[in-house]
Amino acid sequence: MKALLAAMHPRRLPFFVNSIRKIDYMDVALAKNYPLVDAQNVIIKFFLSHDYDILIFTSDDTEIPSKAPLQILTDMEALGHDIITGWSNCREKGFDANITLNTIPQIDAQKDHAVWYHQYHFLSLNELQKLLKLGKYMVPVWFVGWSLTAMTRKVVEKWKPRGWYFQHTEPFHYVHEGKKGCWCSSDLWFSWLMWKNGFSKYADLRVFVPHHPPFQGKTNQQRASMLMVGKEPSKLEVITTKK
């Protein structure tokens, strides 16, 4: 299988940049300086216009272990699942992983509205360790949080990016229903959309992808100032493996 590792890249976070440079065994695409939904659309278009079989998608607030994308690709080849993800810590000093074993309660009724942290029922790190001790490293999940989320071509074809809800605050990247704002929780939208399309999702609990949320504790204005969107030209940078 031929895989593309791709990331939304609106920031210049050294831990991400340094880790991505070590991935020399598969092609890498960085959607630099695009707003969230645009970045995902650019990556999808590039993926579908080339002969890739697997898209491994992530965000640029992660620190990617050098062999983690290879493990996810190996899982995809061996098991034949349509979606397999790794996992990350939700918060810098938190006790939850960014995956859920079950559907968020009453999720359909909450479409276009913010879903709060406690409503997700994230898998706790203690629960995760118990599963690993039992030898259960590949588990079915409902929510995936962009921690090296791999998907087959037929999944990519069904992915129509947007956020779960629209927030009328900075950064003002989009206009929705006549108001400026930004899309939020695109990972929740993806998880819900693929659920509606009948795709099963799995997580490899052996694949930990450190998450360093740069926005945690920041105001909306501070968050917007960290983004390079509109400050530098938008472009898709593709790094082709030589191996």
BELMOJO-V45465 format. One line per field, one symbol per residue. ss: DSSP state (h for helix, s for strand, l for the rest). Layout:
ss = ???
This chain:
ss = llsssssssllllhhhhhhhllllllsssssslllhhhhhhhhhhhhhlllllssssssllssllllhhhhhhhhhhhhlllssssslsllllllssllslllllllhhhllllllhhhhlllshhhhhhhhhllllsssslslllllsssshhhhhhllllllsssllllllsssllsssssslhhhhhhhhhhhllllsssssssslssllllllllhhhhhhhllsllsllsssssllll
